Amino acid sequence: MSISLGVLSVLAPHVAARIADKMFFTPMGLPRPDSEMPYYESATHSSIEYGGKKVAVYRWGEGEETIILVHGWASRGTRLGHLAEPLNKKGYRVISFDMPAHGDSEGKTTNLFEGSEIITQIYEQFSPIRAIIGHSFGGMALSNAIHRHNLNVKRVVIVASPFTMNYIIESFRELINISAKVNDMMIRGIQKRFKESSDLNIHDLSVDSFAVELKMPFLVIHDKEDKDVPYSQGEGYANSLPDVEFVTTTGLGHRRILKDPEIIVKIVEFISSS
């Protein structure tokens, strides 16, 4: 696809821009791996509705306070399911969900704005919320939800997450090999739709534009060798949030960091501390 889009960028830039626009909002449909099935099977399954689509919701355990888990792009709510048991043992109810076009949820496309709105809907249904934990795209979505809806969350955990919209756009451009001209056309189209649907500029969703306003304690975790989201993005959170603990790892990458035993202990201790 990247080669054909590179050619289209020269021969038919408007066509390339339309294709790129669609790809920007369309996650790769990956099946749920066997490693997540124990968490899928142990969860209580339900759903909510967002934008006329069914959003799959998973619940583990009960408790007076709730922890929300938010997965990354092209992933599933059960990707963070291994955190449910240690959090249940601390007395928390744990909730996760599949974003639209992911896992068991309906839809073919989604975006950062939708993710933040669904997090807010989950927040309202399962309050009081003790903490929200987000991986990758999920960390950016939860930051937007907290900022835009003033969510009363005691603690937040961000793992391997993008910090700026500029990084997301530029890395996507490089991934699909489109020209700067086509990239600009794509962004103008996205900007127009965001303005019409939500009265937002896409860069309003960039965490660097509002990080200083997020006052609750944050735990930010990032690996120096993350090849999906560079370490500098984690540093952006660490250098901008008013109340932040920054944990750095080496050699765990973008995904293995989630299941590292020391990281799991650190997350649970951070959330349960007063």
N, C-alpha and C positions, 0 to 999 in steps of 0.2 A: 504493500500500500504506500509506503514512504517513497518508493521510486516513482510510482505512477503519479502521486501527488506532486512530486518534484517536477515532473514533466508538465502536468496540468498547470502548475504555477506559472509556467512560461507560455504555454499554448492557450490555456483557457482559465485565467486567474479567477474569474467570477465563479466558475464551476468548482474550482479547487477550494475557494473560500466557503462555498455552501457545504461541500463535503467535510471540510475541516471543522466547520461550525457544528455539524451533527456529531462528529466524532468527539468533540470536546465535551459533550454532555452524555455520551453513550459508554457506559462501563463494559468492559469485556465480561461476557457471561461465563464465569468460572463455576464448575460444580463444587458442591460442598465436599471437602476431602474427608476421608475416613477418620482422620485425627480429630475432627470436630464432632463426629457423630455422638460420642458419649455426652457432650454438652447439649446437643440438639435433643437427644432422647430424654435427658434428665430434666429439661425445662418444661414449665407449664406454658402452653402455646395459646396465644390469643391474637387479636389484631385491632388496629385502629384504622380510620379512614383519613386520607389526606389527598386533597385535590381529586376526589372521586376514585382513588386507587386504594387497594388494601395494602396496609403496611404490617408485616409480620412482627409480632412482639413476643419476646421470651422472658420468662420470669423464673428465678431460682430463689427459693427460700422466702421467709417472711421476716419482718422486722419493723420497728417504728420509723426507721429512716431508710431511704432508698439510695442505692448507687446506680447510676446510669452508665452503661458501657456503649461507646460509639465507635464503630468499625471504620476502616479506611475505604478508599476507592477500589472497586472491583473485589470487595471482600464480603463478609457476612457478619451478622451479630454474634454468631457463635465463635468467631475468630478470637474473641476475648473471653470466651466462656470458661476458660481455665481459672479466671479470677473469681468466679462465683463462689466456689467452695471455701477458699480462705476468707472471703468477705462475709459469707453466711455464718462462718464460725465466730465472727466478730459481732454477729447480731444484726446484720444488715440484709434487707431485701435487695436483690440485684435484678435489674431490668436491662435488656438489650433489645435491639430491633434490626431488621434488614431495611436499609434505605430503598426507596423506589428503584426498580431495575436491578436489584440485588437479591440474592437468596430467594426466599419464598414470597417476597413482596411483588406487587404488580408494577407495570410500567416498563418502558424501554429506555427512558432517559431520566436524568436527575441533575441536580446542581447544588452548589454550596448553600444557596438561599433556602431551597427546599429542605436540605438536611437540618439547617438551623431551626426552621419552623417545626419540623417533626420533633426535634429534641425538646422544644418548648411545649409542644402538645403532650409529650411523655412526661415532662416535668409537672405540668398541671394535673395530670391524671394520677401520678404516683407520689406527690409531695407528702411529707417533707423530704427534700433531697439533701442528702449529706454531701455527696460529691458526684462529679462527672469525670469519667476517664475516657480519653479519646486517643486513637492511634491514627497517625498520618492525616489524611483528609478529615477524619473525624475530629481531630484536635482543632482544626481550623473551623469546622462547623460548630462545635460546642462553644468556642470563643465568641463566634458571631451570635449564637443564641443568648449567651449570658449578657453580651453587650447590648444587643438590640431590644431584648425583652427584660432587662434588669433582673435576671433570675437570682434568687436568694440561695446561693450555693456556698457551703462552708469551705470546701476545698476542691481543687481542680488538678487533674493529672494530664499532662500532654506528653505523648510519646512519639518521637520521630515525625513531627508535624511540620508542614509548610507554614511559613510566617508571612510571606508577601505574595500578593496576586501576581506581581511582576515575575517572580520565580516560576509560578505555575504556568503562566502564559509562555514564557520563554522556553521552558523545558518541554512543553507540549509542541511548540514550533519546531524545536530541534528533533523531537521524537518522530514527527510525521514528515519532516523535511519539506516544509513550505517556505516560500520566499517571504522576505519582510513585507513586500507589498500585499501578498495574499493574507499574511498574518494581520496586517492593519485592517484589511477588509473584513476578515473574520471578527476581529474585536469590535469594529463598528456595528456589525450585525448583532453581536451579543449585547453590546451596550444598548442598542435600540430596544431589544426585547426586554431586557432587565428594567429599563425605564418605563416601558409600557405596562409590564406585569406587576412590578413591585416598587416603582418610583425610586429605584436605586441605580447608582453608578456601580459597575462591577468592582471598581477599586474601593468602594465603601466596605466591601467584604474582606479587604486586606487587613490582617490583624495589626500590622504596623501602624495603621491609621487610628487605632483606638486602644492599643495595648495598655497605655498609661492609665486608662480609666478602669481597668480590671483590678479591683483592690483586694480581692480575697487571696489567700495563700495558694500559690501554684507550685507544683512539682513538675519540672520539665526534664525529660530524659531523652538523650540523643547519643547515637554512636558516631565516633569520629570517622568510621569507614562506611557509613551509610551511603549506598550507591543510588538509592531512589530519591531521598531528600537529603541534600547536603547538610553537614554539621553546622554550617553558617546560618541555616534557617533556625536551628535550635538556639544558637547564640543570639539570634534576633529576639526570641522570647526572653532569654536570660538577661539581656541588656535593656529590655524595655518594660517588663512587668514590674510594678512597684514592690510586690512581695513574692519573691521567687527563690526556690532552691533548684539549682541546676546540677543534674547528675550526668556525668559523661562516662561512656563505656568505649571500649575498643575491641573490634573484631566480632561484634554481635550483629552488625548490619541493621537492616530495616525491619526484619520480621522476627528473627531469633531473639531479639532484645525483649520481646513481649513475654517469652516463656523462660527467661533466665531466672533461676531460683532467687538470686540476690535482688534482682529487680522486683520480682513479685513481693518479696518480704518488704522491700522499701516502699512499694506502693501501698500495701496494706497498713504498714506502720504510719505512713504519712496521713492516710485517710482517717485512721482511728485515733490519732493523737488529738488532744484537746487544744 
